[in-house]
């Protein structure tokens, strides 16, 4: 039994913040941001908009494309670092919003920018085991809530959004393999250093801290290795991949991975310029963009790969 992507969806909040807007807020320039990251603009939630709001819109679009109703879904997994509440999980809130029948399972996954790949890997294993048949897998983030808008090192990088897929049990090949990894020794390079049980009094005033240069170096090396691992596992050559759908953190990291695959940038889905780094939402947002504009077609081989805080990293090889 395989799990196959039956539909994709995404949603971006309407408010847009351009590099020129940021020039008025911190000591930066449009040229620096484009040159060092490839980012031109990012979408940001309104005051009352939440991660679950974004997730709901992306989920409804994916369900519509898949031709599935709430009655069909028996598992909801939301990858997020920015949940609405401490609990219940965003997945449970979403299950209620979508009027998906109670009794199926629903839970969140926290692997920061690799969250969607983790969620996809978990969903795939649930379907392969035969326990579930139709899974809603979502990456949704409101990173703007954990960004320090006075810190030029980080505020220019992140954006909000959501992407979703509906996975269904199928006898036809779909997800061919997933590869999930973590190394907690790198925890201090990228973090928000407060939480519910550590320094809770600082939670509202503690934001993303990143040693950007160190993260960059490990990301490039690690993503190269996971490409090799994924191809070797499936006994495929680099030339067998039709589309690379990478985590959208920095155009320079994406280009380095494409170079490793000897892949023309024409076969790499790049949305970082339009969305910034939307963490767990970035891969499904990029996937849905390229599915809806007709670039990605049924039967093509896709390599999804992500890297993020933890560090966590992972990949999924998919026959679409
Ligand atoms: O998604 C999870 C994983 N995250 C990533 O993969 C992000 C990985 N890291 C990166 O993408 C890059 O390291 C950054 C985009 C964060 C930074 O680019 P960089 O080329 O590594 O720059 P840098 O950190 O070496 O900084 C170069 C200079 C510094 O000035 P000095 O110390 O050389 O005088 C920074 O203070 O650029 C300065 N700088 C800025 N200048 C203008 C940092 N941010 C800005 C800014 N505008 N926004």
Boltz pocket constraint, residues with backbone or C-beta under 6 A from the ligand:
constraints:
  - pocket:
      binder: B
      contacts: [[A, 27], [A, 28], [A, 29], [A, 32], [A, 33], [A, 36], [A, 37], [A, 113], [A, 152], [A, 153], [A, 154], [A, 156], [A, 211], [A, 212], [A, 213], [A, 214], [A, 215], [A, 216], [A, 219], [A, 249], [A, 250], [A, 253], [A, 277], [A, 279], [A, 307], [A, 308], [A, 309]]
      max_distance: 6.0
